[in-house]
Amino acid sequence: MSEASEAVIEPAIECPGGNVHEDRRMVALRGLRRPQLHLPFDPSKAIVFRRVHSHIGRVGALCADLRREQLSRGLAGAALDALQFPVFAIDRAGTLLMANSAGDRSLREGSPLAIRQDRLHSPDPAIAARLEGALRAAASQRGSAFSATVRATLWLLRVVPLQEPCGAALVYANTPDADPVRSRTLASLLRFTQAEADVACMLADGLSPKEIAFERDVSLHTIRTQVRGIFEKAGVRRQADLTRLLLSVPPIHGEPV
């Protein structure tokens, strides 16, 4: 039985000696089975089965672990693909472990980041130096963030360490004006009324209460009352704090308009 990390387990193959899981990297005897009409094992096969029977339980546990790992990886990939901004998982050396769909797309279409020799880097020396510093911080379990301008577009990058001994980290990249959070998402997330959610989005866009009152054709008193309710539910005291909070909400594919 060879090492089977990341092996894809195929359905069991029925054979006279038992069930065998097989792929390009592994052949695993999982259990012994003797069909009713099967002839007795000859002495050489009986010797082999006696030698391997103590390992059958461990093989079964390995197969179960592989299935759980495949499920876990699949769920993690699906969760990252739901995000509308690029996310990259990298190890301590900067080697790319995985990227979500938005990340793959950003590497093709041009962003602060690129792939060179399987490593996440930047063609811009200044950005590359800041990314390297962020990776060193992540290796020490410290998160960091920085901005970069590429082709007149401002990008915000954040490197978040993962709580694993391998020193892996997640790299998030986004533009401030890309896909703002939807008002119905805010209504669900922060228990805003729909009117409060709409006003909160306008506040995050930098509009003053007076400008919002004019745009919504309501009294300034009404908007100020809604702003107080928004601040109380969001746990903030200033418009700048509310804007920072709303920008931290990750946009999700398929969320309600």
Buried (B, 14 or more C-beta within 10 A) or exposed (E): EEEBEEBEBEEBEEEEBBBBBBEEEBEBBBBBEEEEEEEEBEEEEEEEBEEBEEEBEEBBEBBEEBEEEBEEEEEEBEEBBBBBBBBBBBBBEBBBBBBBBBBBEBBEEEBBBBBEEEEBBBEBEEBBEBBEEBBEBBBEEEEBEBEBEBEEBEBBBBBBBBEEEEBBBBBBBBEEEEBBBBBBBBBEBBEBEEBBBBBBBBBBEEBEBEBBBEEBEBEEEBBBEBBEBBBEBBEBEEBEEBBEBBEEBBBBEEBEE
